[in-house]
Amino acid sequence: MAGCIVSLVDAKENIEKALKDALAKLGIEADVVLDHPAELSHGDYSSNVALVGAKKAGKNPRALAEDIVGKLGAVGGVEKIEIAGAGFINFRLSSRFFPEATAEILKQGDQWGRNDHVNGYKVMVEYTDPNAFKPLHIGHLMSNTIGEAIARFTEFCGGEVKKANYASDIGLNVAKGVWGARKLSADLSSVAELGKAYATAHEAYETDPKTKEEIDAINTALYENSDPDLSLLREKGVAASLKHLYEVTDILGTKFDFEFLESQSAPLGKEVVLKHTPGIFEISDGATVYRGEADGLHTRVFLNSRGLPTYEAKDIGLITLKQKAFPFDLSVIVTSVEQKEYFKVVKAAAEKIYPDLAGKLMHVPHGFLTLTTGKMSSRKGNVITGESLIEEMRAKAFEKMEGRDLGAEKQAVADMVAVAAIKYSILRQSTGKNIIFDPEASLSFEGDSGPYLQYAHVRAVSILKKAAGEGVPIYGYNGASAAPEDTTELERWLYRFPEVVFRGAKEYEPHYLTTYLTELASVFNSWYAKEQIVNKDDRYSPYKVALTKAFAHTMKNGLWLLGIEAPEKM
């Protein structure tokens, strides 16, 4: 990047370097961390380094802060340095940075906010991961939304990203589905009927020993591909399940680069496990297990007593498939928090099999998405499917568009709003937390929702169209160069965008960006309410229009990172 944003980055680096140099002169060792003060009146950056270093220095934190400031001298890009509270050191950036920052945001456009945090890294992000013969439930929306955002953040930060889906197309759940479909003569093209067949089979499997024996035999036959009729039922059910998946993910805006199947990973995983037995794995009561206690974990079965691969062995096979398809520097898997301990064991075993993968396997666990009726269960057949929730939100959003001048675009806009409502609700808090989804609140245009962010963007676009129609030039273009001396709150928020992107990518936590965009939209709306932005007689109008455009760029790029579209009218 060039221009002002480099200057702003340099300003932050200048502050960090000046603080480190001051500490060195005082003979004090302490980590230098810069944050943004909660109150803008306190400045643009703040450091608690004096509080951190006070004990080592044997001084009162405020006294040490005064010593540090005395050693700082002039800091490039900073116009004022103050000591506050118990010893915080606050820095206010030069007011001239902000007009330059605005011009630079306009210059970068769609590239605004990008960085090279993982430049050149090959990253595979696996998410969604449905089970054949089971509906795509609302929990899969969690995995898809978070996984898609992580993939986009990583790509925005310079990584070469491949998105992967791993479908369960063989195993006990599929055997149950096949048994149920045959018993109920289910329409194998209907996901609803497949789900009913699975639920029927699962209940019978748990309560009837004879049915359990039948389903276990079907499971073996499917693995061995020894019964053409059973295999055909499986193939048709899997095809319908995957078709359903891609219909849903298309609405959500996800396109996968790779699709891996358990029928591919199972034999490979079994082969790898047997190759390392004895050794990494051992036989216990006829099953092949990994003893995780040596790693501070627990023991898990990788091949059952019938010699069939479990989910654990299949995941070993999956890792092998991923390596061959895309030799990665990092493999990220997004699944529910229920599998957190499971993945610790799989990761430990995989790193012993493939020592070069140490540090390259990462699990991002997410919480549960529930409605007011509580946690859903596909085993009991009362699952709220991802598709049904999306359709409900599309209908509600369409009603909300009533009376708006959208013409033929009404349904398309309603779809964007519906997806925004769902994704924002998921991404508004840290990934590990549970979410209670409120359909009505999630569609609000008043704040703390995806549609609220979209509407703020639409408002900005409308202003830009008005400015273009009235011939108002934009600051930095056509000779328009006047900017007010007073820095607005909007300017003090806009320049932070790259920092928020960086943090969200580094910590695999999109919620930092969701929070930032919500606050930014609020600041913009407040500014809009008190400013006459488009006015040919106002010498500062070109700058106000530029600020509006900078906001629109920031909001659009931020929404893209969250997997949310930015409509131009609503």
C-alpha positions in Angstrom: 0.0 0.0 0.0 1.1 3.5 -0.6 0.3 7.1 0.5 -1.5 8.0 3.7 -2.3 4.5 4.9 1.4 3.8 4.9 1.9 7.0 6.9 -0.8 5.9 9.3 0.8 2.5 9.7 4.2 4.3 10.0 2.6 6.5 12.7 1.7 3.5 14.7 5.1 1.9 14.2 6.7 5.2 15.0 4.8 5.3 18.3 5.8 1.7 19.1 9.5 2.3 18.2 9.6 5.5 20.2 8.2 3.7 23.3 10.7 0.9 22.9 13.6 3.4 22.5 12.4 5.3 25.6 12.2 2.1 27.7 15.7 1.1 26.5 17.0 4.5 27.6 15.4 3.9 31.0 16.8 0.4 31.2 13.3 -1.2 31.4 12.0 -4.3 29.6 8.3 -4.4 28.8 6.1 -5.4 25.9 4.7 -2.4 24.0 1.0 -2.8 23.0 -1.1 -0.1 21.4 -4.9 0.0 21.7 -7.5 2.5 20.8 -8.9 4.4 23.8 -12.6 3.7 24.5 -13.2 7.5 24.3 -12.1 9.3 21.2 -11.4 12.4 23.3 -8.5 10.5 24.9 -6.7 10.2 21.5 -6.2 7.7 18.7 -3.8 5.3 20.4 -3.1 4.4 24.0 -0.4 2.3 25.7 -0.4 0.8 29.2 3.4 0.1 29.0 4.0 2.3 32.1 1.6 0.2 34.2 3.2 -3.0 32.9 6.8 -1.9 33.5 6.2 -0.1 36.8 6.9 -3.1 39.1 10.2 -3.9 37.4 11.2 -0.2 37.5 10.2 0.1 41.1 8.2 3.2 40.4 4.7 4.5 40.5 3.1 3.8 37.1 2.2 7.5 36.5 5.7 8.6 37.5 7.2 6.1 35.1 4.8 7.3 32.4 6.2 10.8 32.9 9.7 9.5 32.6 8.8 7.6 29.4 7.1 10.6 27.8 10.2 12.7 28.7 12.3 10.3 26.6 10.0 10.2 23.6 10.7 13.5 22.0 8.8 14.2 18.7 7.0 11.2 17.3 6.3 11.2 13.5 2.6 11.5 12.8 1.6 12.4 16.4 0.6 15.9 17.3 -0.2 15.4 21.0 0.9 13.1 23.8 -0.9 13.0 27.2 -0.7 10.9 30.4 -4.1 9.8 31.7 -5.4 8.0 34.7 -3.1 5.7 36.6 -0.4 6.0 33.9 -1.8 5.4 30.4 0.0 7.2 27.6 -2.3 8.6 25.0 -1.3 9.7 21.5 -3.4 11.9 19.2 -2.5 11.6 15.5 -2.0 14.7 13.4 -5.3 16.1 12.0 -3.7 16.2 8.5 -3.5 12.4 8.4 -7.2 11.9 8.1 -7.9 13.8 4.8 -5.0 11.9 3.3 -6.4 8.7 4.7 -9.7 9.4 3.1 -8.1 9.9 -0.3 -6.1 6.7 0.1 -9.2 4.7 0.9 -10.8 5.9 -2.3 -7.7 5.1 -4.2 -7.5 1.5 -2.9 -11.3 0.8 -3.3 -11.9 -2.9 -3.3 -8.3 -3.5 -2.1 -8.8 -1.3 1.0 -8.0 -3.3 4.2 -6.0 -6.0 2.6 -2.6 -7.1 4.1 0.1 -9.7 3.6 -0.3 -11.4 7.0 -0.3 -14.9 5.5 1.1 -13.9 2.1 2.1 -17.1 0.1 0.6 -19.5 2.7 -1.5 -22.3 1.3 -4.5 -22.7 3.6 -7.3 -25.2 3.2 -10.5 -24.4 5.2 -13.0 -27.2 5.6 -16.5 -26.4 6.8 -20.2 -27.3 6.5 -19.6 -31.1 6.4 -23.1 -32.5 6.0 -24.2 -36.1 6.6 -26.0 -37.9 3.8 -29.6 -39.1 4.5 -29.8 -36.3 7.2 -31.2 -32.8 6.6 -28.8 -29.9 6.6 -29.7 -28.6 10.0 -29.3 -25.1 11.4 -26.0 -26.1 13.1 -24.5 -26.5 9.6 -25.4 -22.8 9.0 -23.0 -22.1 11.9 -20.2 -24.1 10.3 -20.8 -22.7 6.9 -21.0 -19.0 8.0 -17.9 -19.1 10.2 -15.9 -21.2 7.8 -16.7 -18.9 4.8 -15.7 -15.9 6.8 -12.4 -17.4 7.9 -11.7 -18.4 4.3 -12.4 -14.8 3.1 -10.3 -13.2 5.9 -7.4 -15.5 5.1 -7.6 -14.7 1.4 -7.9 -11.0 2.1 -4.7 -11.3 4.1 -2.7 -12.8 1.2 -3.2 -16.5 1.7 -3.9 -18.9 -1.1 -7.1 -20.4 0.1 -9.0 -23.5 -0.9 -12.4 -24.2 0.5 -13.3 -27.8 1.2 -16.5 -29.7 2.1 -16.3 -33.2 3.7 -19.5 -35.2 3.3 -20.4 -38.3 5.3 -21.5 -40.6 2.5 -20.8 -43.9 4.2 -20.9 -45.3 7.7 -23.5 -46.1 10.3 -25.6 -43.0 9.6 -25.9 -43.9 6.0 -26.6 -47.5 6.8 -29.5 -46.3 9.0 -30.7 -44.1 6.2 -30.6 -46.9 3.7 -32.5 -49.2 6.1 -35.1 -46.6 6.7 -35.5 -45.6 3.1 -36.1 -49.3 2.1 -38.5 -49.9 4.9 -40.6 -46.7 4.2 -40.2 -46.9 0.4 -38.9 -43.3 0.6 -38.6 -41.0 -2.4 -34.8 -41.0 -2.6 -34.9 -37.6 -4.3 -36.6 -36.0 -1.4 -34.4 -34.8 1.4 -37.4 -34.5 3.7 -38.2 -38.2 3.2 -34.6 -39.2 3.6 -34.5 -37.4 6.9 -37.7 -39.2 8.0 -36.2 -42.5 7.0 -33.0 -41.8 9.0 -35.0 -40.8 12.1 -37.1 -43.9 11.9 -34.1 -46.1 11.5 -32.2 -44.4 14.4 -35.0 -45.0 16.8 -35.4 -48.6 15.8 -31.6 -49.1 16.0 -31.6 -47.9 19.6 -34.6 -49.9 20.8 -34.8 -53.1 18.7 -31.8 -55.5 18.8 -32.9 -57.2 15.6 -33.0 -53.9 13.7 -29.6 -53.0 15.1 -28.2 -56.3 13.8 -29.8 -55.6 10.3 -28.4 -52.1 10.1 -24.9 -53.2 11.2 -25.0 -55.9 8.5 -26.0 -53.2 5.9 -23.2 -51.0 7.1 -20.7 -53.8 6.4 -22.2 -54.5 3.0 -22.0 -50.9 2.0 -18.3 -50.7 3.0 -17.6 -53.9 1.0 -19.9 -52.8 -1.8 -21.2 -56.4 -1.8 -24.9 -55.8 -2.3 -25.8 -53.9 -5.6 -29.3 -53.0 -4.4 -28.1 -51.5 -1.1 -25.3 -49.7 -2.9 -27.7 -48.2 -5.4 -30.0 -46.9 -2.5 -26.9 -45.4 -0.9 -25.8 -43.7 -4.1 -29.2 -42.2 -4.8 -29.6 -40.9 -1.3 -26.1 -39.4 -1.3 -26.7 -37.7 -4.6 -30.0 -36.1 -3.3 -28.3 -35.0 -0.1 -25.4 -33.3 -1.9 -27.8 -31.7 -4.4 -29.7 -30.2 -1.4 -26.4 -29.1 0.2 -25.3 -27.1 -2.9 -28.8 -25.5 -3.3 -28.4 -24.1 0.2 -24.8 -23.1 0.0 -25.5 -21.3 -3.3 -27.9 -19.1 -1.4 -25.3 -18.5 1.3 -22.7 -17.6 -1.3 -20.3 -20.5 -0.8 -18.5 -22.2 -3.7 -16.2 -25.1 -2.7 -12.9 -25.9 -4.4 -12.8 -29.5 -3.1 -15.3 -32.0 -2.1 -14.0 -35.0 -0.1 -16.2 -38.0 0.7 -15.9 -40.5 3.6 -16.1 -43.3 1.0 -12.8 -41.9 -0.2 -11.2 -41.3 3.1 -12.3 -44.5 4.9 -10.2 -47.1 3.0 -7.2 -44.8 2.9 -7.5 -44.1 6.7 -7.8 -47.8 7.4 -4.7 -48.5 5.4 -2.7 -45.8 7.2 -3.8 -46.9 10.6 -3.0 -50.6 9.9 0.4 -49.5 8.6 1.2 -48.0 12.0 -0.2 -50.8 14.1 1.5 -51.8 16.3 3.5 -48.6 16.9 1.3 -45.5 16.9 -1.8 -47.6 17.3 -2.5 -50.8 19.3 -5.0 -53.6 19.5 -7.4 -53.5 22.4 -10.3 -55.9 22.8 -10.2 -56.6 19.0 -10.3 -52.9 18.1 -7.5 -50.7 17.0 -7.0 -47.7 19.3 -4.8 -44.7 19.9 -3.7 -44.2 23.5 -4.0 -40.4 24.0 -3.1 -40.4 27.7 0.6 -39.9 26.9 -0.5 -36.6 25.3 -2.7 -35.6 28.2 -5.7 -36.7 26.1 -7.8 -39.9 26.0 -8.0 -43.2 24.1 -10.1 -43.4 21.0 -11.0 -46.2 18.6 -9.8 -45.9 15.0 -10.9 -49.3 13.7 -13.7 -51.1 15.5 -13.7 -54.8 16.4 -15.2 -55.6 12.9 -12.2 -53.9 11.3 -14.3 -51.0 10.0 -12.8 -47.5 10.1 -14.4 -45.1 12.6 -14.7 -41.3 12.1 -11.2 -41.1 13.6 -9.6 -43.3 10.9 -11.6 -41.5 8.2 -10.2 -38.2 9.4 -6.7 -39.6 9.1 -7.5 -40.6 5.5 -9.0 -37.1 4.9 -5.8 -35.5 6.0 -3.9 -37.7 3.6 -6.3 -36.8 0.8 -6.0 -33.1 1.5 -2.2 -33.2 1.4 -2.3 -34.9 -2.0 -4.9 -32.5 -3.4 -3.4 -29.3 -2.0 -0.1 -29.5 -0.1 -1.1 -27.0 2.6 0.8 -24.9 5.1 -2.3 -24.9 7.3 -5.5 -27.0 7.4 -8.4 -25.4 9.3 -11.5 -27.4 10.2 -14.6 -25.7 11.5 -17.1 -27.9 13.4 -19.1 -27.8 16.6 -17.5 -27.5 20.0 -18.7 -31.0 20.8 -15.9 -32.3 18.7 -13.1 -30.3 20.4 -11.6 -33.1 22.4 -12.2 -35.6 19.5 -10.0 -33.4 17.2 -7.3 -33.1 19.8 -6.8 -36.9 19.7 -7.0 -37.1 15.9 -4.5 -34.2 15.6 -2.1 -35.9 18.0 -2.3 -39.2 16.1 -1.9 -37.5 12.7 1.2 -35.5 13.8 2.8 -38.8 14.9 2.0 -40.4 11.5 3.0 -37.2 9.6 5.6 -35.3 11.7 5.9 -32.6 9.1 2.3 -31.6 9.9 3.1 -30.5 13.4 1.5 -27.1 13.9 -0.3 -27.3 10.5 -3.7 -28.8 11.7 -6.2 -26.4 13.4 -9.7 -27.0 14.7 -12.0 -23.9 15.1 -14.9 -25.0 17.3 -18.2 -23.2 17.2 -21.2 -23.1 19.5 -24.8 -24.1 18.9 -27.5 -22.2 17.0 -30.9 -22.6 18.6 -34.3 -21.1 18.3 -36.7 -20.5 21.2 -37.7 -24.2 21.1 -34.1 -25.1 22.0 -31.5 -27.4 20.5 -32.5 -29.3 17.5 -32.0 -33.1 16.9 -32.0 -34.9 13.6 -32.0 -38.2 15.4 -35.5 -37.5 16.8 -36.8 -36.1 13.5 -37.6 -32.6 14.9 -34.7 -30.8 13.2 -35.1 -27.3 11.9 -33.4 -27.6 8.6 -31.1 -24.9 7.3 -33.2 -24.6 4.2 -36.4 -24.1 6.1 -34.8 -21.3 8.2 -33.5 -19.6 5.1 -36.9 -19.8 3.4 -38.6 -18.4 6.5 -36.2 -15.5 6.6 -36.5 -14.9 2.8 -40.3 -14.7 3.2 -40.0 -12.3 6.2 -37.5 -10.1 4.4 -39.7 -10.0 1.3 -42.6 -8.7 3.4 -40.2 -6.1 4.9 -39.5 -4.9 1.3 -43.2 -4.1 0.8 -43.8 -0.6 -0.5 -40.1 -0.1 -1.5 -39.3 0.8 -5.0 -37.3 -2.3 -6.0 -39.2 -3.6 -9.0 -38.0 -6.9 -10.3 -35.0 -6.8 -7.8 -37.3 -7.2 -4.8 -36.7 -10.9 -4.3 -33.0 -10.6 -4.9 -32.7 -7.9 -2.3 -34.9 -9.9 0.1 -32.5 -12.8 -0.3 -29.5 -10.6 0.5 -31.3 -9.3 3.5 -32.3 -12.7 4.7 -28.8 -14.1 4.5 -27.4 -11.0 6.2 -29.8 -11.5 9.0 -28.7 -15.0 9.6 -24.9 -14.5 9.1 -24.7 -11.4 11.3 -26.5 -13.2 14.1 -23.9 -15.9 13.9 -20.8 -13.7 13.5 -21.7 -11.0 16.1 -20.0 -12.9 18.9 -17.0 -15.2 19.4 -17.1 -18.5 17.5 -17.3 -20.7 20.6 -20.5 -19.2 22.0 -24.0 -20.5 21.6 -26.5 -18.4 19.8 -30.3 -18.0 20.3 -31.6 -16.8 16.9 -34.4 -14.2 16.9 -35.8 -14.0 13.4 -37.6 -10.7 14.0 -34.7 -8.8 15.7 -32.2 -10.1 13.1 -34.2 -8.3 10.3 -34.2 -4.9 12.1 -33.0 -1.9 10.1 -32.5 0.0 13.4 -29.2 -1.4 14.5 -27.2 -4.5 15.7 -28.2 -6.5 12.6 -27.0 -7.4 9.2 -29.7 -5.5 7.4 -28.7 -2.4 9.5 -25.2 -2.6 8.0 -26.6 -3.1 4.5 -29.0 -0.1 4.9 -26.1 2.1 6.0 -24.3 1.1 2.8 -27.4 1.8 0.7 -27.7 5.2 2.3 -24.1 6.0 1.3 -24.6 4.8 -2.2 -27.7 7.0 -2.5 -25.7 10.1 -1.4 -23.0 9.3 -3.9 -25.5 9.1 -6.7 -27.0 12.4 -5.7 -23.6 14.1 -5.6 -22.8 12.7 -9.1 -26.2 14.0 -10.4 -25.6 17.5 -9.0 -22.0 17.6 -10.3 -20.3 17.8 -6.9 -16.6 16.8 -7.3 -14.9 14.4 -4.8 -12.0 15.5 -2.6 -8.7 14.5 -4.2 -10.2 14.5 -7.7 -10.9 17.4 -10.2 -8.9 19.8 -8.1 -11.2 19.5 -5.1 -8.8 19.7 -2.2 -10.4 21.6 0.7 -10.9 19.6 3.9 -12.1 20.9 7.3 -9.5 21.4 10.0 -11.6 19.6 12.6 -11.4 15.8 12.4 -14.8 14.0 12.5 -15.6 10.9 14.6 -16.2 9.1 11.3 -12.6 9.8 10.1 -11.2 8.5 13.4 -13.1 5.2 12.9 -12.5 4.6 9.2 -8.7 4.3 9.3 -8.9 1.4 11.9 -10.4 -1.0 9.4 -7.2 -2.7 8.3 -6.3 -3.3 12.0 -9.6 -4.9 12.6 -9.2 -7.1 9.6 -5.7 -8.2 10.7 -6.9 -9.0 14.2 -9.9 -11.0 13.0 -7.7 -13.0 10.6 -5.0 -13.6 13.1 -7.3 -14.8 15.9 -9.9 -16.5 13.6 -12.6 -14.4 15.1 -14.8 -12.6 12.6 -16.8 -11.0 15.4 -14.2 -8.2 15.8 -15.2 -7.0 12.4 -18.9 -7.4 13.0 -18.6 -5.2 16.1 -16.5 -2.6 14.2 -18.9 -2.4 11.3 -21.8 -1.9 13.6 -20.1 0.9 15.4 -18.9 2.4 12.1 -22.5 2.4 10.7 -23.8 4.1 13.8 -21.1 6.8 13.6 -21.9 7.3 9.9 -25.6 7.6 10.5 -25.1 10.1 13.2 -22.8 12.1 11.0 -25.2 11.9 8.1 -28.1 13.2 10.4 -26.3 16.4 11.2 -24.4 17.1 8.0 -25.6 18.5 4.7 -23.3 16.4 2.6 -24.2 17.3 -1.0 -24.1 21.1 -1.4 -22.4 22.8 -4.4 -22.1 26.0 -2.4 -20.2 24.3 0.4 -16.4 24.3 -0.2 -16.2 21.2 2.1 -18.9 19.3 0.3 -16.4 17.4 -2.0 -14.6 16.2 1.2 -17.9 15.1 2.8 -18.7 13.2 -0.4 -15.3 11.6 -0.3 -15.9 10.6 3.3 -19.1 9.0 2.3 -17.4 7.1 -0.5 -14.7 5.9 1.9 -17.4 4.7 4.3 -19.1 2.8 1.4 -15.8 1.1 0.4 -15.1 0.1 4.0 -18.6 -1.2 4.6 -18.7 -3.1 1.3 -15.3 -4.7 1.9 -16.2 -5.5 5.5 -19.5 -7.1 4.6 -17.8 -9.2 1.9 -15.4 -10.6 4.5 -18.4 -11.6 6.5 -20.0 -13.3 3.5 -22.7 -10.7 3.3 -23.7 -8.9 0.1 -23.9 -5.1 0.0 -26.9 -4.1 -2.0 -27.2 -0.6 -3.6 -30.8 -0.2 -2.8 -33.3 -1.6 -0.3 
